[in-house]
Amino acid sequence: MFCYLLLLHSNDCIISTHRLSTGEELFQLGKSKHQKI
């Protein structure tokens, strides 16, 4: 049970960091597009 909870927690961490990185990429993309205009 404890291992299962740990696994869920690590998955949650991976998902949140993935969201953070994709959000950062989208922000950078928007910035570069704005600069080109």
PyMOL commands that set and color helices and strands:
alter all, ss='L'
color gray80, all
select helices_A, chain A and resi 2-36
alter helices_A, ss='H'
color red, helices_A
deselect
rebuild
show_as cartoon
